[in-house]
Amino acid sequence: MIIPGQIISLATFPGVIVHEMAHQLFCRLSRVAVFDVCYFRFANPCGYVVHEEPKKVHQHILISVGPFIINTLLGALISLSAAIPVLKFSSGDALDYFLIWLGISIAMHAFPSRGDANNIWNLIKSNKTNWLTKILCFPIVIFIYLGALGSVVWLDLIYGSFIALLIPNLLLKILA
């Protein structure tokens, strides 16, 4: 089933907003100037952060993978308290299901974009990086491209559901 990306982004807009906020956060933490931010719009791309060119390799990497870290953690934390009554006791209420939707929608936007992969790839190809950095960054680029390609077969939704539902379920089984 093919659903346009803009419809999916509209249905999961909190994830888009958190994704862009994570880019902006890691720009700030890396002391990279931010020129423009759009947290959500009904266009392609649905959100963006325009920032200066990072001066150091680790800044490029952190800014690019920041959403993976933030969206994953936030999606899991938001849905954790709601997943317990739903998964363990089958007694969730409307708020529990809202929090699970929120957690899934945030976690499913964890994957960096192809633009982020392109930024790291261009860094790898440049003379600014040594061979060790190139070797360490190459798998990150492959991972990001595979995540972007996987969204065609709903990998982002599967990942979001895994983070928001399966991780709390595994925690419940471990703690029980």
Secondary structure, DSSP 8 states (H G I E B T S, - for coil): ----HHHHHHHTHHHHHHHHHHHHHHHHHTT--EEEEES--SSSSS-EEEE---SSHHHHHHHHHHHHHHHHHHHHHHHHHHHIIIIIHS---HHHHHHHHHHHHHHTT-S--HHHHHHHHHHHHSTTS-HHHHHHHHHHHHHHHHHHHHGGGTHHHHHHHIIIIIHHHHHHHHH-
